[in-house]
Amino acid sequence: MPAGLSGAEFGRLLDETIAALRPVDAGETDAAIRGQGEALDGQVRVVAAPGGTLESLSIAASAMRSDSRTLAAEILRAANAALEDLRGKVTAATPTVADPAALADRLREAQQHSAARMGVFLQALGDVQDQILRARG
């Protein structure tokens, strides 16, 4: 057997590389993750859900005394804060994408190892074939 990785190490290397290359499915994001934002000292509250949708908006009765422009600006501020909070939570819950250069190195290592193992295997087959031909005479 050539120097380098054992069969088990080779299998582990391939499994890790494949797992690192597997795309993250947006559906795998925890459905319970929500972003929350507030404005006007907590009188305006917004909850954002994955996919960038707003799930709820609550406005305290006392906030309704504000003029329409102020209230609209505060709703936007709360909504943007909720979306930003959601982005941060989704990013924290998403697995880190592997470094492409490190993956390329690992794949090169796997390729070299598999080529060396295949060479040993083919040499062994050739040796067996030679022995069979010599035995037949």
Secondary structure by P-SEA (a helix, b strand, c coil): ccccccaaaaaaaaaaaaaaacccccccccccbbbbbbcccccbbbbbcccccccccccccccccccaaaaaaaaaaaaaaaaaaaaaaaaaaccccccaaaaaaaaaaaaaaaaaaaaaaaaaaaaaaaaaaaaac
